[in-house]
Amino acid sequence: MKPTQTSRARAAAQTMAGKPKTIDEYLAALSDDKRAALEKLRKTIRAAAPKAEECISYQLAAYRQNGMLVAFGATANHCAFYLMSSSTVAAHKDELKDYDTSKGTIRFPANKPLPAALVRKLVKARIAENGG
């Protein structure tokens, strides 16, 4: 008798069968907790950068505005917000001290999403860095 698949295994199988082409497809493949955290992040990014174009880049949910703006994704152990800029992370290091960061990435647990005010501030900084 074949064991039942976990939601993670189903999501992995779905992703392997066809790489997501939209952010909706990307989110659909995630566990409920990660999907909820990243949908909140998506909503905040879209509000802060209404002119940004949604896309999938490097198999991540991403936004373009005068070049790559930001992206987000999930791994087995955490969610991540990719600022795609080490200088933006460095400029906001004090506000990010409670998070696991590296170069252009902020990692956070799905049950503790990033505050919307912080996300808005970081997205606006990236828009300015990309020239408007």
C-alpha positions in Angstrom: 0.0 0.0 0.0 1.3 3.4 -1.0 1.8 6.0 1.8 -0.3 9.2 1.4 1.6 12.3 0.3 2.1 15.2 2.7 1.0 18.7 1.5 4.7 19.5 1.1 5.3 16.4 -1.1 2.2 17.4 -3.2 3.4 20.9 -3.6 6.9 19.7 -4.6 5.4 17.3 -7.1 3.2 20.1 -8.5 6.2 22.5 -8.7 8.4 19.8 -10.3 5.6 19.0 -12.8 5.6 22.6 -14.1 7.5 25.5 -12.7 5.1 28.3 -11.7 4.6 31.0 -14.3 2.7 33.4 -12.1 2.8 34.5 -8.4 -0.6 32.9 -7.9 0.8 29.5 -9.1 3.9 30.0 -6.9 1.7 30.6 -3.8 -0.7 27.8 -4.6 2.2 25.3 -4.2 3.0 26.4 -0.6 1.8 25.2 2.7 -1.1 27.2 4.2 1.1 29.0 6.8 3.7 30.1 4.2 1.1 31.0 1.7 -0.7 33.3 4.3 2.6 35.0 5.3 3.6 35.6 1.7 0.2 36.7 0.6 0.4 39.4 3.3 3.8 40.4 2.0 2.6 40.4 -1.6 -0.3 42.8 -0.7 2.1 45.2 1.1 4.6 45.2 -1.8 1.8 45.9 -4.3 0.5 48.8 -2.2 4.0 50.3 -1.8 4.9 49.7 -5.5 1.7 49.9 -7.6 3.7 50.4 -10.8 5.8 47.3 -10.3 5.2 44.3 -12.6 4.8 40.9 -11.0 6.9 38.1 -12.5 8.7 34.9 -11.7 12.4 35.3 -11.6 14.9 32.6 -10.5 11.9 30.6 -9.5 10.9 33.3 -7.0 7.9 35.6 -6.9 9.4 38.9 -8.0 8.6 42.5 -8.9 10.2 44.6 -11.6 10.3 48.4 -11.7 13.2 50.0 -13.5 14.9 46.7 -13.1 14.5 44.0 -10.5 12.9 45.5 -7.4 12.2 42.8 -4.7 11.2 39.1 -4.5 9.9 36.7 -2.0 9.9 32.9 -1.5 9.7 30.0 0.9 12.0 27.2 1.8 11.4 24.2 4.0 12.4 26.2 7.1 11.4 29.8 6.5 10.0 32.5 4.3 12.3 35.1 2.7 12.1 38.6 1.4 14.7 39.4 -1.2 15.7 43.0 -1.5 18.1 42.3 -4.2 20.4 44.9 -2.8 23.0 44.5 -0.1 23.2 48.3 0.3 19.4 48.5 1.2 19.9 45.8 3.9 23.0 47.5 5.2 21.2 50.9 5.3 18.4 49.5 7.4 20.5 47.1 9.6 19.2 48.6 12.8 15.6 48.0 11.9 16.5 44.5 10.7 18.6 43.5 13.8 15.9 41.1 15.0 15.8 39.2 11.7 18.1 36.7 10.0 19.7 38.6 7.2 22.4 38.2 4.6 23.4 40.5 1.8 20.1 41.2 0.1 17.9 38.8 2.0 15.7 38.8 5.1 14.5 35.4 6.4 11.5 35.1 8.8 9.3 32.3 10.1 5.9 32.0 8.5 4.2 32.5 11.8 5.9 35.9 12.3 5.5 37.8 9.1 7.4 41.0 8.5 5.6 44.2 9.7 3.9 46.0 6.8 5.4 49.3 7.8 8.9 47.9 7.5 8.1 46.2 4.2 6.7 49.5 2.8 9.8 51.4 3.9 12.2 48.8 2.3 10.2 48.7 -1.0 10.2 52.5 -1.2 14.0 52.5 -0.6 14.4 50.0 -3.4 12.2 52.1 -5.8 14.4 55.1 -5.0 17.6 53.0 -5.5 16.3 51.8 -8.9 15.8 55.4 -10.0 12.2 56.1 -9.3 
